[in-house]
Amino acid sequence: MQLVGRLQIQSKQKMIEFLNQEHVGRIATIDSNGYPQIIPMNFVFFNDAIYMHSHVKGEKLENIKANSKSGFEVDRELEFLPSYFSSPTDASMADTLYISVVIKGESIIVQDSSEKSLALNAMMQKYQPEGQYEPLRSDMDVLNYTAVIKVVPETMTGKYKIGQHMKSESRAILAHLIQKRNSPSAKETLKIMGFEETTDGLKMVDEPVW
């Protein structure tokens, strides 16, 4: 299998889990001059669609009314791998471990108040899981002052690079280098790579194949 194939996320469930772990995604719409407009947004993946809330007026809403074709992207840089991990002098050996999901589909400005309240409550559950708020109801006046955008995926693809493309020995060496460098994200990266820190050192406990 070519490298690009080994970097593709095969599991839809893994992509959905990743989407709902991340707090910021980017919606791309086409403006009146034919240029893509990309805006970072809070979002939730709910009922097989991306939902976002917005002010009731704005360029992205006008873009969607004129052309519903949209893109949506979420990514996370896990770990920058300095060039000296692979070569003492060759800067081209620098690399990055990452996860990303890209959606192409149709954007809809939701009009139904029941769907709007369900989507907004799903967002609240994602961003404020501790509760301490009154759930939105479909008869609340605030819904008239909040736009809800829905992106219905036609395609959803994911890529990830967490060492799964490497032989187990090379992956273990990389994990030890990441542990030694001890960046702020190192512990979480090692966990995602399938390694556990024990008293005897790093141990692979999960094969990182998605």
Beta strands, then each sheet from edge to edge (+ up, - down):
strand 1: 25-30
strand 2: 36-41
strand 3: 44-46
strand 4: 49-54
strand 5: 69-81
strand 6: 95-109
strand 7: 147-161
strand 8: 195-198
strand 9: 201-204
sheet 1: 2+ 1- 5+ 6- 7+ 4- 3+
sheet 2: 8+ 9-
end
